[in-house]
Structure formats: C-alpha cells, structure tokens
Amino acid sequence: MGESNARGRTRWGRFLAAAAAGGLGVGVLLFGIQQGALAANISVAGTTFKASASKLSGTGFVQYASVDHGSEGQAHTVAVNAMRKATADDFCQTSVVDLPVVGTQTIKMTAAGKGAAQMDNFVLDLVDLNGETFTVGNLEVGVDAGQLAKGPEGAKGTPGGIGLQGDTVEVTAAKQVAWKLTAGTLRVKGLQLKVIPGKSECF
C-alpha cells in the first residue's frame, strides 16, 4: 500500500490522523533528570497533559481504541498509539497542577532542535490532536486490533476491535492532549524543565 497525506484539525475519533501522531507525546512529567538516556516506564494519571512538536518521524506504529481509568475509577476513551522507534524535533510538554498554598502551577519541559527526543517502544494514550500534515507509509486500516503486529511487543487492542498499522509515520506542526504514556527508553538532548506559577501551556 502507498502513503496517505492529509491537512487540518484532527481528533482521535478521526482514526487515521490520530494514528499518525503515535509518538508525539515526547514530553512527560519528569523531575531530577539530566541530559542523556532515561529508562522510562512513565504514566500521567488523573489529569491530561499537552505536548507539541514541529515534526515527528517514526517506524513501526499501531493504533487502536481503549479505555484509561482515573485515580477514582473514571473511564476515559483513548486512541492508543504505539511506535517501535520515534524521533521528535522541537518539542514542548506541559502539565498543570493545583498545589496547596501556592495554587496553580505549570510544569514545562522543552527541547529545541532536530532530533531533540528519541524514543523506543513508545505507547501514548491520546484524546485530542491537531496536525498540519501527516504521511503514513504502508498503511493498513481495519486490522483486527488483537492481531496488530507492526508496533512494540504487546501493543494490541481487544480482539475483534478495529485497528490500524503502518511501517512509517511523519507528522508536522502537531499539538496533542493525552492521558498517559510509557516508553522503554526516552533520550532527550538540551532539556529544560521549569515550574511556572499559573498556566503557561504549550498551546
């Protein structure tokens, strides 16, 4: 199969466009790390976070619908996006938290330049995505979610559910909102992490 291209605003329910940003959530809530390799099995629970990147490119991705649960049992429908390898350019990630005494604070992580973040075995649970363009190589739509094979090991949905997969993806000018992410390894170059009073989100 060839490549698919599209422009415009996308939400996870628009299945194909959401899939293209499978590895976009390169930012996570990180404290006390320095430039270099970080072995990661990271999730953001109870609240969504935002992330943006000028370009994401990756190989081996799958996408399927699932449900995440909040700390009090709330159910959140998500588009699970998983990639074997991904590289993100110029990214920003923010999480907004409400703390006693100090009030609303924004935890903001940024890294500039080409290849600022590299990820292996990356799984992201999306709820919202804006993307300017995306390209999917060898796209397969309508695959049984329980039979997905191109993504990381174990990245499969409920048997009988709909899934998609592709050999390569690229998305530009992407902005996303997600509930959770995990990664086998996350490597960040030129990391800056700040705590900012009030709201100061990526978008």
C-alpha positions in Angstrom: 0.0 0.0 0.0 1.2 3.5 -0.7 1.2 6.6 1.5 -1.7 8.7 2.9 -1.5 12.5 3.3 -3.8 15.0 5.0 -4.1 18.5 6.4 -6.2 20.1 9.1 -7.5 19.7 12.6 -7.9 16.1 13.8 -9.5 14.5 16.9 -8.8 10.9 17.9 -12.2 9.8 16.6 -10.9 10.7 13.1 -9.0 7.5 13.2 -6.3 7.9 10.5 -4.9 11.3 11.5 -4.7 10.4 15.2 -2.7 7.4 14.3 -0.1 9.4 12.6 0.9 11.1 15.8 1.5 7.9 17.7 4.8 9.0 19.1 4.2 12.7 19.5 3.9 12.8 23.4 7.6 13.1 23.9 7.2 15.2 27.0 6.4 13.6 30.3 6.3 14.8 33.9 10.0 14.4 34.8 11.9 15.6 37.8 15.6 15.5 38.5 16.8 14.1 35.2 19.8 15.4 33.2 20.6 15.2 29.5 21.2 11.7 28.3 19.4 8.3 28.4 16.4 7.7 30.7 15.0 4.3 31.1 11.3 5.1 31.4 8.0 3.4 32.3 6.1 6.6 32.8 2.4 7.5 33.1 0.5 10.7 33.9 -2.5 9.7 36.0 -5.6 11.7 36.9 -5.1 14.6 34.5 -4.2 15.2 30.9 -1.1 16.8 29.6 -0.2 18.7 26.5 2.7 18.3 24.1 3.7 19.8 20.8 6.5 19.2 18.2 7.5 20.7 14.9 7.9 17.3 13.4 7.7 13.7 14.5 9.0 10.8 12.4 8.9 7.1 13.4 8.8 3.5 12.4 6.6 0.6 13.3 3.3 2.0 14.6 -0.1 0.7 15.6 -3.3 2.4 16.7 -6.5 1.2 18.4 -9.2 2.3 20.8 -9.1 1.6 24.5 -10.2 2.9 27.9 -8.0 4.5 30.6 -9.1 4.8 34.2 -8.6 7.8 36.5 -7.5 7.6 40.2 -11.1 7.5 41.3 -12.2 5.0 38.6 -13.3 7.5 35.9 -13.3 6.0 32.4 -11.6 7.9 29.6 -11.9 6.7 26.0 -8.5 7.0 24.2 -6.7 6.3 21.0 -3.7 4.2 21.9 -0.8 4.9 19.6 2.4 2.8 19.8 5.7 3.1 17.9 8.8 0.9 17.9 11.0 4.0 17.4 10.3 7.7 17.1 12.2 11.0 16.8 10.7 14.4 17.6 12.0 17.9 16.7 11.5 21.0 18.8 9.1 19.8 21.4 7.3 21.2 24.4 5.3 19.4 27.1 3.2 20.9 29.9 1.3 19.6 32.9 -0.9 21.9 35.0 -1.3 21.1 38.7 -3.1 22.7 41.6 -1.0 22.6 44.8 -1.7 23.7 48.4 -0.6 27.2 49.4 1.0 28.1 46.0 -2.1 27.3 43.8 -2.0 26.6 40.1 1.5 25.7 38.7 2.7 24.6 35.3 5.5 22.1 34.9 7.0 22.8 31.5 9.7 20.7 29.6 11.2 21.8 26.3 14.0 20.8 24.0 14.9 22.6 20.8 16.4 21.3 17.6 16.3 18.4 15.2 16.1 15.0 16.9 15.7 16.6 20.3 14.0 13.5 21.7 14.3 9.8 20.7 12.1 7.1 22.0 11.9 3.3 21.9 8.8 1.2 22.5 6.6 4.2 22.9 2.9 4.0 23.8 0.7 7.1 24.1 -3.0 7.3 25.0 -4.4 10.3 23.1 -7.7 12.2 23.4 -7.1 15.2 21.1 -4.7 16.0 18.2 -4.1 18.9 15.9 -1.8 18.2 13.0 -0.8 20.2 9.9 0.3 17.3 7.7 1.0 13.6 8.1 2.3 10.8 6.0 1.8 7.1 6.7 3.8 4.5 4.8 2.3 1.1 4.0 -0.9 1.9 5.9 -3.3 -0.9 6.8 -6.7 0.1 8.1 -9.3 -2.3 9.5 -6.9 -4.8 11.0 -8.3 -6.8 14.0 -6.9 -4.9 17.0 -5.9 -8.1 18.6 -3.8 -9.1 15.6 -1.7 -5.9 15.3 1.9 -6.8 14.7 3.9 -3.8 13.5 4.2 -1.9 16.8 6.0 -2.6 20.0 5.7 -6.1 21.6 2.3 -6.4 23.3 0.8 -3.3 21.7 -2.5 -4.8 20.7 -6.2 -4.0 21.3 -9.2 -6.0 22.1 -9.7 -8.9 19.7 -12.4 -8.0 17.2 -11.9 -4.3 17.6 -10.7 -2.1 14.7 -7.0 -1.2 14.5 -4.6 0.2 12.0 -0.8 -0.1 11.5 1.9 1.2 9.2 5.7 0.9 8.6 6.5 4.6 8.9 4.8 7.9 10.1 5.6 11.5 9.9 3.5 14.4 11.3 4.3 18.1 11.3 3.2 21.0 13.4 1.5 18.7 15.9 -0.3 19.5 19.1 -1.8 16.9 21.3 -3.6 16.1 24.6 -3.0 12.8 26.3 -3.8 10.9 29.5 -0.8 8.6 29.7 2.4 7.5 28.1 5.0 4.8 28.6 8.4 4.3 26.9 11.1 1.7 27.1 13.7 4.4 26.6 13.5 8.2 26.3 16.6 10.2 25.3 16.4 14.0 25.4 19.1 16.5 24.2 19.2 20.0 25.6 16.4 19.5 28.1 14.9 22.5 30.0 12.4 21.9 32.8 10.7 24.8 34.6 8.0 25.2 37.2 6.0 28.3 36.3 3.3 29.9 38.5 -0.1 29.9 36.9 -1.0 28.5 33.5 1.7 28.5 30.8 0.9 25.7 28.5 2.5 24.8 25.2 -0.7 25.7 23.3 
